[in-house]
C-alpha cells in the first residue's frame, strides 16, 4: 500500500464539541481495528481553537505503531471499527485528550482534531 498523502485540516467553525466526534473521510476495506488492537497509523493533529498543527507523523516521514490501550481516550474510542485503508477525523474534547487545564501536558485543556490514516492492524 502506498503511503497516504498528508491531509489538510480545515479550520473548524463554531464551538468546540463536548463529546467525541468521529467522521470517516475515507472508508477503508481492509482489516477492522478492534478495541485493544495494535495499530499502525499516519496522523496529523491540530488544536481546535487555533487550527495550529501540533504534531504529524508525516513530518517525520514514518508511520507509527502502538497499542490502542496506551493512547488518549479519544483514540481508544475513535479508532475501533475503522478499517485499514481508511481515513478518519476525530475531534477530541479535553477529557478525551490530555485532560483539563493544568493537567501537566502542554495540550491540557485543549480540544484536539486528529486525522488518522489506518495502515495496518496487528
VEXSE-104568 format. One record per atom (N, C-alpha, C, O): x, y, z; residue number from 1; atom name. Coordinates in steps of 0.1 Angstrom, whole numbers. Example, Ala and Ser with C-alpha at 12.3 -4.5 7.8 and 13.67 -1.06 7.14 Angstrom:
! residues 2
(r (132 -57 78) 1 N)
(r (123 -45 78) 1 CA)
(r (132 -33 78) 1 C)
(r (142 -33 85) 1 O)
(r (128 -22 71) 2 N)
(r (137 -11 71) 2 CA)
(r (129 0 79) 2 C)
(r (134 11 80) 2 O)
! end
This chain:
! residues 122
(r (9 -12 0) 1 N)
(r (0 0 0) 1 CA)
(r (9 12 0) 1 C)
(r (19 13 7) 1 O)
(r (5 22 -8) 2 N)
(r (13 34 -9) 2 CA)
(r (10 43 4) 2 C)
(r (-1 42 9) 2 O)
(r (20 51 7) 3 N)
(r (18 60 19) 3 CA)
(r (7 70 15) 3 C)
(r (9 77 5) 3 O)
(r (-3 72 24) 4 N)
(r (-13 82 21) 4 CA)
(r (-6 96 21) 4 C)
(r (4 98 27) 4 O)
(r (-12 106 14) 5 N)
(r (-7 119 14) 5 CA)
(r (-12 126 27) 5 C)
(r (-22 123 32) 5 O)
(r (-4 135 32) 6 N)
(r (-7 143 44) 6 CA)
(r (-20 151 42) 6 C)
(r (-21 158 32) 6 O)
(r (-29 149 51) 7 N)
(r (-42 156 49) 7 CA)
(r (-41 171 54) 7 C)
(r (-32 174 62) 7 O)
(r (-49 179 47) 8 N)
(r (-50 193 52) 8 CA)
(r (-63 193 61) 8 C)
(r (-73 188 57) 8 O)
(r (-62 199 72) 9 N)
(r (-73 200 81) 9 CA)
(r (-78 215 81) 9 C)
(r (-71 224 84) 9 O)
(r (-91 216 76) 10 N)
(r (-97 229 75) 10 CA)
(r (-99 235 89) 10 C)
(r (-103 227 98) 10 O)
(r (-97 248 91) 11 N)
(r (-100 254 104) 11 CA)
(r (-115 251 108) 11 C)
(r (-124 254 99) 11 O)
(r (-118 247 120) 12 N)
(r (-132 244 124) 12 CA)
(r (-139 257 126) 12 C)
(r (-134 268 128) 12 O)
(r (-153 256 125) 13 N)
(r (-161 267 127) 13 CA)
(r (-171 263 139) 13 C)
(r (-173 251 141) 13 O)
(r (-176 273 146) 14 N)
(r (-185 270 157) 14 CA)
(r (-178 266 169) 14 C)
(r (-165 265 170) 14 O)
(r (-185 263 180) 15 N)
(r (-179 260 192) 15 CA)
(r (-173 246 192) 15 C)
(r (-178 237 184) 15 O)
(r (-164 243 201) 16 N)
(r (-158 230 202) 16 CA)
(r (-168 220 207) 16 C)
(r (-176 224 216) 16 O)
(r (-168 208 202) 17 N)
(r (-178 198 207) 17 CA)
(r (-174 194 222) 17 C)
(r (-162 195 225) 17 O)
(r (-184 189 229) 18 N)
(r (-181 184 243) 18 CA)
(r (-180 169 243) 18 C)
(r (-177 163 253) 18 O)
(r (-183 163 232) 19 N)
(r (-183 148 231) 19 CA)
(r (-173 145 219) 19 C)
(r (-171 153 210) 19 O)
(r (-168 133 219) 20 N)
(r (-160 128 208) 20 CA)
(r (-168 128 195) 20 C)
(r (-179 123 194) 20 O)
(r (-162 135 184) 21 N)
(r (-169 135 171) 21 CA)
(r (-160 126 162) 21 C)
(r (-148 129 160) 21 O)
(r (-166 116 155) 22 N)
(r (-160 107 146) 22 CA)
(r (-165 109 132) 22 C)
(r (-177 108 130) 22 O)
(r (-157 112 123) 23 N)
(r (-161 114 109) 23 CA)
(r (-152 105 100) 23 C)
(r (-140 107 100) 23 O)
(r (-158 96 92) 24 N)
(r (-150 88 83) 24 CA)
(r (-149 97 70) 24 C)
(r (-159 100 64) 24 O)
(r (-136 100 67) 25 N)
(r (-133 108 55) 25 CA)
(r (-132 99 43) 25 C)
(r (-136 102 32) 25 O)
(r (-125 87 45) 26 N)
(r (-124 76 36) 26 CA)
(r (-127 63 43) 26 C)
(r (-121 61 54) 26 O)
(r (-136 55 38) 27 N)
(r (-139 42 45) 27 CA)
(r (-129 32 39) 27 C)
(r (-129 30 26) 27 O)
(r (-121 25 47) 28 N)
(r (-112 15 42) 28 CA)
(r (-119 2 40) 28 C)
(r (-131 0 43) 28 O)
(r (-112 -7 33) 29 N)
(r (-118 -20 30) 29 CA)
(r (-109 -31 35) 29 C)
(r (-111 -43 32) 29 O)
(r (-100 -28 44) 30 N)
(r (-91 -38 50) 30 CA)
(r (-96 -43 63) 30 C)
(r (-107 -42 66) 30 O)
(r (-86 -49 71) 31 N)
(r (-89 -54 84) 31 CA)
(r (-95 -43 93) 31 C)
(r (-91 -32 92) 31 O)
(r (-104 -47 102) 32 N)
(r (-110 -38 111) 32 CA)
(r (-102 -37 124) 32 C)
(r (-98 -47 130) 32 O)
(r (-100 -25 129) 33 N)
(r (-93 -23 142) 33 CA)
(r (-103 -26 153) 33 C)
(r (-115 -21 153) 33 O)
(r (-99 -34 162) 34 N)
(r (-107 -38 174) 34 CA)
(r (-102 -30 186) 34 C)
(r (-90 -26 186) 34 O)
(r (-110 -28 196) 35 N)
(r (-105 -22 209) 35 CA)
(r (-94 -31 214) 35 C)
(r (-95 -43 214) 35 O)
(r (-83 -24 218) 36 N)
(r (-71 -31 223) 36 CA)
(r (-62 -36 213) 36 C)
(r (-51 -42 216) 36 O)
(r (-65 -34 200) 37 N)
(r (-55 -38 189) 37 CA)
(r (-43 -29 189) 37 C)
(r (-42 -19 195) 37 O)
(r (-33 -34 182) 38 N)
(r (-21 -26 179) 38 CA)
(r (-23 -21 165) 38 C)
(r (-26 -29 156) 38 O)
(r (-21 -8 163) 39 N)
(r (-24 -2 151) 39 CA)
(r (-12 5 145) 39 C)
(r (-3 10 153) 39 O)
(r (-11 6 132) 40 N)
(r (0 14 125) 40 CA)
(r (-8 25 118) 40 C)
(r (-17 22 110) 40 O)
(r (-4 37 121) 41 N)
(r (-11 49 116) 41 CA)
(r (-1 59 111) 41 C)
(r (10 60 115) 41 O)
(r (-7 68 102) 42 N)
(r (-1 81 100) 42 CA)
(r (-12 91 105) 42 C)
(r (-24 88 104) 42 O)
(r (-8 102 110) 43 N)
(r (-18 111 115) 43 CA)
(r (-13 126 115) 43 C)
(r (-1 129 114) 43 O)
(r (-22 135 116) 44 N)
(r (-20 149 118) 44 CA)
(r (-29 154 130) 44 C)
(r (-40 150 130) 44 O)
(r (-23 162 139) 45 N)
(r (-31 167 150) 45 CA)
(r (-30 182 150) 45 C)
(r (-19 188 148) 45 O)
(r (-42 189 151) 46 N)
(r (-42 203 152) 46 CA)
(r (-51 207 164) 46 C)
(r (-60 200 168) 46 O)
(r (-48 219 169) 47 N)
(r (-57 224 180) 47 CA)
(r (-69 230 174) 47 C)
(r (-69 237 164) 47 O)
(r (-81 227 181) 48 N)
(r (-94 231 175) 48 CA)
(r (-94 247 175) 48 C)
(r (-98 252 165) 48 O)
(r (-91 253 186) 49 N)
(r (-92 268 187) 49 CA)
(r (-84 276 177) 49 C)
(r (-88 285 171) 49 O)
(r (-71 272 176) 50 N)
(r (-62 279 168) 50 CA)
(r (-60 274 154) 50 C)
(r (-56 281 145) 50 O)
(r (-63 261 152) 51 N)
(r (-61 255 139) 51 CA)
(r (-46 252 137) 51 C)
(r (-42 247 126) 51 O)
(r (-38 254 147) 52 N)
(r (-23 252 146) 52 CA)
(r (-20 237 147) 52 C)
(r (-25 230 156) 52 O)
(r (-12 232 138) 53 N)
(r (-7 218 139) 53 CA)
(r (3 217 150) 53 C)
(r (12 225 152) 53 O)
(r (1 206 159) 54 N)
(r (10 204 170) 54 CA)
(r (18 191 168) 54 C)
(r (28 190 175) 54 O)
(r (14 182 159) 55 N)
(r (21 170 157) 55 CA)
(r (16 164 144) 55 C)
(r (5 165 140) 55 O)
(r (25 157 137) 56 N)
(r (22 150 125) 56 CA)
(r (32 139 122) 56 C)
(r (44 142 121) 56 O)
(r (28 127 121) 57 N)
(r (38 116 118) 57 CA)
(r (43 118 104) 57 C)
(r (55 115 101) 57 O)
(r (35 125 95) 58 N)
(r (40 127 81) 58 CA)
(r (53 136 81) 58 C)
(r (62 134 73) 58 O)
(r (54 145 91) 59 N)
(r (66 154 91) 59 CA)
(r (78 146 95) 59 C)
(r (89 151 91) 59 O)
(r (77 135 101) 60 N)
(r (88 126 105) 60 CA)
(r (91 116 94) 60 C)
(r (102 109 94) 60 O)
(r (82 115 84) 61 N)
(r (85 106 73) 61 CA)
(r (83 91 76) 61 C)
(r (87 83 68) 61 O)
(r (76 88 87) 62 N)
(r (74 74 91) 62 CA)
(r (61 73 99) 62 C)
(r (57 82 107) 62 O)
(r (54 62 96) 63 N)
(r (42 59 103) 63 CA)
(r (46 54 117) 63 C)
(r (58 52 120) 63 O)
(r (37 53 126) 64 N)
(r (40 49 140) 64 CA)
(r (30 37 143) 64 C)
(r (19 36 138) 64 O)
(r (35 28 152) 65 N)
(r (27 17 156) 65 CA)
(r (27 16 171) 65 C)
(r (37 18 178) 65 O)
(r (15 14 177) 66 N)
(r (13 13 191) 66 CA)
(r (0 6 195) 66 C)
(r (-9 6 187) 66 O)
(r (-1 1 207) 67 N)
(r (-13 -5 212) 67 CA)
(r (-23 6 215) 67 C)
(r (-19 16 221) 67 O)
(r (-36 4 211) 68 N)
(r (-46 15 214) 68 CA)
(r (-47 18 229) 68 C)
(r (-49 29 233) 68 O)
(r (-45 8 237) 69 N)
(r (-47 10 252) 69 CA)
(r (-37 20 258) 69 C)
(r (-39 25 268) 69 O)
(r (-26 23 250) 70 N)
(r (-17 32 255) 70 CA)
(r (-19 47 251) 70 C)
(r (-11 55 253) 70 O)
(r (-30 49 244) 71 N)
(r (-33 62 238) 71 CA)
(r (-43 70 245) 71 C)
(r (-50 65 254) 71 O)
(r (-45 82 241) 72 N)
(r (-55 91 247) 72 CA)
(r (-69 84 245) 72 C)
(r (-71 76 235) 72 O)
(r (-79 87 254) 73 N)
(r (-92 81 253) 73 CA)
(r (-99 83 240) 73 C)
(r (-106 74 235) 73 O)
(r (-97 95 234) 74 N)
(r (-103 98 221) 74 CA)
(r (-99 88 210) 74 C)
(r (-107 84 202) 74 O)
(r (-86 84 210) 75 N)
(r (-82 74 201) 75 CA)
(r (-87 60 205) 75 C)
(r (-91 52 196) 75 O)
(r (-87 57 218) 76 N)
(r (-91 44 222) 76 CA)
(r (-106 42 218) 76 C)
(r (-110 30 215) 76 O)
(r (-114 52 218) 77 N)
(r (-128 52 215) 77 CA)
(r (-131 54 200) 77 C)
(r (-140 49 195) 77 O)
(r (-122 61 194) 78 N)
(r (-125 66 180) 78 CA)
(r (-119 57 169) 78 C)
(r (-123 58 157) 78 O)
(r (-109 49 172) 79 N)
(r (-103 41 161) 79 CA)
(r (-109 27 160) 79 C)
(r (-111 23 148) 79 O)
(r (-114 20 170) 80 N)
(r (-121 7 168) 80 CA)
(r (-132 9 158) 80 C)
(r (-140 18 159) 80 O)
(r (-133 -1 149) 81 N)
(r (-143 -1 139) 81 CA)
(r (-138 5 126) 81 C)
(r (-144 3 115) 81 O)
(r (-127 12 127) 82 N)
(r (-121 17 115) 82 CA)
(r (-114 6 107) 82 C)
(r (-109 -4 113) 82 O)
(r (-114 7 94) 83 N)
(r (-107 -4 86) 83 CA)
(r (-94 1 79) 83 C)
(r (-93 13 76) 83 O)
(r (-85 -8 77) 84 N)
(r (-72 -5 71) 84 CA)
(r (-75 2 57) 84 C)
(r (-84 -3 50) 84 O)
(r (-68 12 54) 85 N)
(r (-70 20 42) 85 CA)
(r (-80 32 44) 85 C)
(r (-82 40 35) 85 O)
(r (-85 33 56) 86 N)
(r (-94 44 59) 86 CA)
(r (-87 56 64) 86 C)
(r (-76 55 69) 86 O)
(r (-95 67 64) 87 N)
(r (-90 80 69) 87 CA)
(r (-102 85 78) 87 C)
(r (-113 87 73) 87 O)
(r (-99 87 90) 88 N)
(r (-109 92 100) 88 CA)
(r (-105 104 107) 88 C)
(r (-93 106 111) 88 O)
(r (-114 113 109) 89 N)
(r (-112 125 117) 89 CA)
(r (-118 123 131) 89 C)
(r (-130 119 132) 89 O)
(r (-110 126 141) 90 N)
(r (-115 126 155) 90 CA)
(r (-114 140 160) 90 C)
(r (-103 146 160) 90 O)
(r (-125 145 166) 91 N)
(r (-124 157 174) 91 CA)
(r (-126 154 188) 91 C)
(r (-136 149 193) 91 O)
(r (-115 155 196) 92 N)
(r (-114 151 210) 92 CA)
(r (-115 162 220) 92 C)
(r (-106 171 220) 92 O)
(r (-125 163 228) 93 N)
(r (-126 173 238) 93 CA)
(r (-115 170 249) 93 C)
(r (-110 159 249) 93 O)
(r (-112 180 257) 94 N)
(r (-101 178 267) 94 CA)
(r (-102 165 275) 94 C)
(r (-91 159 277) 94 O)
(r (-114 161 279) 95 N)
(r (-115 149 288) 95 CA)
(r (-111 136 281) 95 C)
(r (-109 126 287) 95 O)
(r (-111 137 267) 96 N)
(r (-107 125 259) 96 CA)
(r (-94 127 253) 96 C)
(r (-89 119 245) 96 O)
(r (-87 138 256) 97 N)
(r (-74 141 251) 97 CA)
(r (-64 141 262) 97 C)
(r (-60 131 268) 97 O)
(r (-59 153 266) 98 N)
(r (-49 154 277) 98 CA)
(r (-54 160 290) 98 C)
(r (-46 165 298) 98 O)
(r (-67 159 292) 99 N)
(r (-73 163 304) 99 CA)
(r (-75 178 305) 99 C)
(r (-73 186 296) 99 O)
(r (-80 183 317) 100 N)
(r (-83 197 319) 100 CA)
(r (-71 206 320) 100 C)
(r (-59 201 321) 100 O)
(r (-73 219 319) 101 N)
(r (-62 229 320) 101 CA)
(r (-55 226 333) 101 C)
(r (-61 222 344) 101 O)
(r (-42 226 333) 102 N)
(r (-34 224 345) 102 CA)
(r (-30 209 347) 102 C)
(r (-25 205 357) 102 O)
(r (-33 201 336) 103 N)
(r (-31 187 337) 103 CA)
(r (-17 183 335) 103 C)
(r (-13 171 336) 103 O)
(r (-8 192 333) 104 N)
(r (6 189 332) 104 CA)
(r (11 186 318) 104 C)
(r (23 185 316) 104 O)
(r (3 186 308) 105 N)
(r (7 184 294) 105 CA)
(r (5 197 287) 105 C)
(r (-4 205 290) 105 O)
(r (13 200 277) 106 N)
(r (12 213 270) 106 CA)
(r (-1 214 263) 106 C)
(r (-5 225 260) 106 O)
(r (-8 203 260) 107 N)
(r (-21 204 254) 107 CA)
(r (-33 202 263) 107 C)
(r (-44 200 259) 107 O)
(r (-30 201 276) 108 N)
(r (-41 200 286) 108 CA)
(r (-51 212 284) 108 C)
(r (-47 223 282) 108 O)
(r (-64 208 285) 109 N)
(r (-74 218 284) 109 CA)
(r (-78 222 270) 109 C)
(r (-87 230 268) 109 O)
(r (-72 215 260) 110 N)
(r (-75 219 246) 110 CA)
(r (-83 208 239) 110 C)
(r (-81 196 242) 110 O)
(r (-92 212 230) 111 N)
(r (-99 203 221) 111 CA)
(r (-90 201 209) 111 C)
(r (-84 211 204) 111 O)
(r (-88 188 206) 112 N)
(r (-78 185 195) 112 CA)
(r (-85 178 184) 112 C)
(r (-95 170 185) 112 O)
(r (-80 181 172) 113 N)
(r (-85 174 159) 113 CA)
(r (-74 165 154) 113 C)
(r (-63 170 152) 113 O)
(r (-77 153 151) 114 N)
(r (-68 144 145) 114 CA)
(r (-74 138 132) 114 C)
(r (-86 135 132) 114 O)
(r (-66 137 122) 115 N)
(r (-69 130 110) 115 CA)
(r (-59 118 110) 115 C)
(r (-47 120 109) 115 O)
(r (-65 106 110) 116 N)
(r (-57 94 111) 116 CA)
(r (-59 85 99) 116 C)
(r (-71 82 95) 116 O)
(r (-48 80 93) 117 N)
(r (-49 71 83) 117 CA)
(r (-45 57 89) 117 C)
(r (-34 56 94) 117 O)
(r (-53 47 88) 118 N)
(r (-50 34 93) 118 CA)
(r (-43 26 83) 118 C)
(r (-49 22 72) 118 O)
(r (-31 22 86) 119 N)
(r (-22 15 76) 119 CA)
(r (-23 0 79) 119 C)
(r (-23 -8 69) 119 O)
(r (-23 -4 92) 120 N)
(r (-23 -18 95) 120 CA)
(r (-28 -21 109) 120 C)
(r (-28 -12 117) 120 O)
(r (-34 -33 111) 121 N)
(r (-38 -37 124) 121 CA)
(r (-31 -50 127) 121 C)
(r (-30 -59 119) 121 O)
(r (-26 -51 140) 122 N)
(r (-19 -63 144) 122 CA)
(r (-25 -69 156) 122 C)
(r (-21 -79 161) 122 O)
! end
